[in-house]
Amino acid sequence: MGNSLKRFFTLGFDRAFSGRGRKQFAWLVGILLLFFCVIYLVSWFFSFPEPSDVATPDSQHGASGSDVPMGRLLQLICLFIDPGSVANVTPELRWFSLGVAILGLLLVTGLLISVVSNMLERRVERYREGEIAYPLENHVVVIGFDEMVPMLVRQICSDPRYGNCYILIQSVQPAAKVRNRIHTVLDARQERRILVLHAQRNSTEELAKLCTARAREIFLIGEANEYDHDSLNIDSLQKIVAIHSREPNCPRIPVSVLFEYQTTYAAFQISDLAEEWRKQIDFHPFNFYEEWAKKLLVKRCCGDGDDRIEYPALDREPVTRESDRTVHLVIIGMSRMGVALGVEAAHLLHFPNFCRDRRLKSRITFIDAAIDEEMNFFRGRYRHYFDLAPSLYRDMEHPDEERILPPNWMYGPRTDFLDVEFEFIKGRAETPAVQKLLAEWAEDPKQQLSIAICLNFPPQAMAMGLYLPDIVYARDIPVFVRQETSSALLDLLNNRLKKEPQNRYSHVFPFGMLANPFDLDRRNTRRAQLVNYIYAFKSTYGTTPSSCPSDGELQGGWNELPVALQWSNFYCADSVEIKLRSLGFGVAPPERLTTAQVEQMAEVEHNRWNMEKLLLGYRKPTPEEEALCRDDGIRKEYKTKRFIHTDIRPYGELGEGTKGYDRCIAECLPLIVRSTLR
């Protein structure tokens, strides 16, 4: 019993005084009341003077005021909090009063100052350690912390659309470390907008402290070097949705979720969210490598102001229907960045000259010393594309032996109808055999060559980018070099910083830096919404729209769309400018395309669509499945549940009704550009 009581008080005291301020204050009040009650009981062994209304000179104790005008309780309070009151008590009470005053001095003055000081110190310590949550609203929440986050925060602080809202960062890393890292990229004014909370993102209680239901936007990034990064992000997202579902009248909050692995990212391009989730959040999955692939190949720029880098298009000279030139992208290093570039290029590189001559295919070449393993993984991941398209394989130790990897003949003899081909070369890029091959490609007038160096070690990538065959630099062939942290060295070498005339390295471009990791503009989201509106308009009215609707109408139709169809619209929107270039138009297309141009672009659009569906995981039906799909119910089930699409076929084999949708997108290309140039 004695040990339990002792443990109760000592453990309770230690926990209270190492915890929050209100617990410390509660203990202080309890101790003061306990001691004061004891003093009050002891005081009954002494005779206190009765209270009087006024102390007079004729009273028994004279004018000194020792006949205190109050009762026993108030006299004790005065003694307890004011040691000077001892001089005014009667002689028989002075020793008792002195004891009360000394005890009050120790408890009230000493303990109170100690507790208040400790409360303030603890408050400061809790702030520094990121343990204080504030009732925020209209703020931006960043959950997790890695090397991407400081640059993302700088983007948000520099974007006027976010105003001066607070940015709350939640991380398991020490708050001081987070603040120090943020300090290196922000100025003093921007730093005042940053709040840091030290917490786990898989805890519902700690996620509730972020006030996400009142936030304007959420970025779910995750922590660095987590082996189960993507699973934890989904678990966190699930808890956020549950929190929002309990909030009355909670609006749909945009949530951008980082998936570190491209396989997870690809799965969420075709897997729809639960209906309950879609009511609570506006889901935006993204992947660092895929984002950079879009910056390099679609947006073709990064940064702002003096830091802005403009990237050349892979089709530097427009590939028209009459052109005999093809586009060739060589990717050195089959890293995650390299794979992302290759897949994005496969979505984009579709040109009308293939419609005239089936031999004029765009080519994507991977070069890597460990190509066998990487190729097998890549072919397995995109097996439905490789089931229909042959690919090339070369081992540079035996450069004259070229092997063709055939398609899957279970789909019938007519499989090779795709306009993009892949090539896999085993070898190190610095070897003479590969260097000779690069020089031959650079000299070939029939192809537009671009080289992307995607090695994982930045100094090695830099060295490779600066020591390619001389003809690569002499012909101004674009060389894209992956850099992780800074582009300063390449900016200096290619004279972008000095703004001087062109030199040897003028067409060597850095990419893949952590700066500007996320496209906050989302201009392409509006384009994708407009593509969806055009499809819906065609389906409803049988014709194409002549104008763009309001943002609210675009967003309303978009919110009802399954995730797989949203991504389909994104990829279609990405291809708008490359289509217009192949017609000979720049940033200012005509009001309307001619009938011949519409038909030409409709076939290009279907070739692009074939590639998109195959890369997203759909497949062509076998001849036996083709026969079963004559039944509308079976065809719909195959498409929605088995990802088997009967329209994956050459454009000429489509029905007129299906061709009408390709034509409506082609006809609306000028409308899409005009409606998003702002």
Sequence and secondary structure as in RCSB ss.txt:
>XXXX:A:sequence
MGNSLKRFFTLGFDRAFSGRGRKQFAWLVGILLLFFCVIYLVSWFFSFPEPSDVATPDSQHGASGSDVPMGRLLQ
LICLFIDPGSVANVTPELRWFSLGVAILGLLLVTGLLISVVSNMLERRVERYREGEIAYPLENHVVVIGFDEMVP
MLVRQICSDPRYGNCYILIQSVQPAAKVRNRIHTVLDARQERRILVLHAQRNSTEELAKLCTARAREIFLIGEAN
EYDHDSLNIDSLQKIVAIHSREPNCPRIPVSVLFEYQTTYAAFQISDLAEEWRKQIDFHPFNFYEEWAKKLLVKR
CCGDGDDRIEYPALDREPVTRESDRTVHLVIIGMSRMGVALGVEAAHLLHFPNFCRDRRLKSRITFIDAAIDEEM
NFFRGRYRHYFDLAPSLYRDMEHPDEERILPPNWMYGPRTDFLDVEFEFIKGRAETPAVQKLLAEWAEDPKQQLS
IAICLNFPPQAMAMGLYLPDIVYARDIPVFVRQETSSALLDLLNNRLKKEPQNRYSHVFPFGMLANPFDLDRRNT
RRAQLVNYIYAFKSTYGTTPSSCPSDGELQGGWNELPVALQWSNFYCADSVEIKLRSLGFGVAPPERLTTAQVEQ
MAEVEHNRWNMEKLLLGYRKPTPEEEALCRDDGIRKEYKTKRFIHTDIRPYGELGEGTKGYDRCIAECLPLIVRS
TLR
>XXXX:A:secstr
 HHHHHHHHHHHHHHHHTS HHHHHHHHHHHHHHHHHHHHHHHTTS      S   TTSTTGGG  S SS HHHH
HHHHHH GGGGGGS GGGHHHHHHHHHHHIIIIIIIHHHHHHHHHHHHHHHHHTT       S EEEES STTHH
HHHHHHHH GGGTT  EEEEESS HHHHHHHHHTTS HHHHTTEEEEE  TT HHHHHTT GGG SEEEE   TT
 TTHHHHHHHHHHHHHHHHHTSTT   EEEEEE SSHHHHHHTTTS   HHHHHHEEEEEE HHHHHHHIIIII 
EES GGG EE   SSSS   TT   EEEEEEES SHHHHHHHHHHHHH   THHHH TT  EEEEEEETTHHHHH
HHHHHHTHHHHTTS EEEEETTSTT EEEE   GGG S     SEEEEEEES TTSHHHHHHHHHHHH TTEEEE
EEE  SSHHHHHHHHHSS HHHHHTT  EEEE SS  HHHHHHTTTTTT    TTTTEEEE  SSS S SS HHH
HHHHHHHHHHHHHHHHSS  SS   HHHHHHHHHTS HHHHHHHHHHHHTHHHHHHHTT  SS  SS  HHHHHH
HHHHHHHHHHHHHHHHT B   HHHHHHTTSHHHHHHHHHHS B TT S GGGS HHHHHHHHHHHHTHHHHHHH
H  
